[in-house]
């Protein structure tokens, strides 16, 4: 199985820490986040992983070399300008050449979500993409219809909604977890160029009747380390309880 780790972010909200350390190598429980995510992907059966880089990319490369690439095939996709989530994925389309669904995982997410179960759910559904979501408070939401299909996006701070097509009454607002399972057929549907968000792509495809489905992860442990207070809170949780399984 193949996977991509999104690790190109500058981590501006974590400065000054990320002035000298890429966000992918920020430690939780004494272990870099990149190593934590890689370990989870390997346990789920991934033996081929591509990682995009931008800020301090050489530090990530040196880290992987020092760990002998964790005994699997790891390729790096260095971006000379940030391509956002969708553009970064499109750049590595050739990596996903086996016709099989693959995992896409943010590097700054700490979770115990069962990746193998999510992959199996995706395969059974026949969806183009499956996204892990939770019923929790967030500043932004993905909106889903009664069948669990993506139908819109909402920004709370901007008081703005974007619909894939027509507005859906009583759409369910769910927070995205930064983890996807994607069928490689999506690359043939990418008309966007340059830097673009994968959510932008998903909304367009949903409006064209492609199935982008929710995978409910309400019972899972999930944290992101993208802000100093969140990072400190996660570090304290891990100090007390250890890393999630």
Secondary structure, DSSP 8 states (H G I E B T S, - for coil): -EEEEE-----GGGTTHHHHS-GGG-EETTEEHHHHHHHHHHHTT--EEEEEE-TTHHHHHHHHHHTGGGGSEEEEEE-SS--HHHHHHHHTGGG--SS--EEEEETTEEE---HHHHHHHHHHHT-SEEEEEESS--SEEEEE-TTSBEEEEEETTTTEEEESSS--TT-EEEEEEEEEEE-GGGGGG----SS--HHHHHHHHHHTT--EEEEE-TTS-EEE--SHHHHHHHHHHHHHH-S--
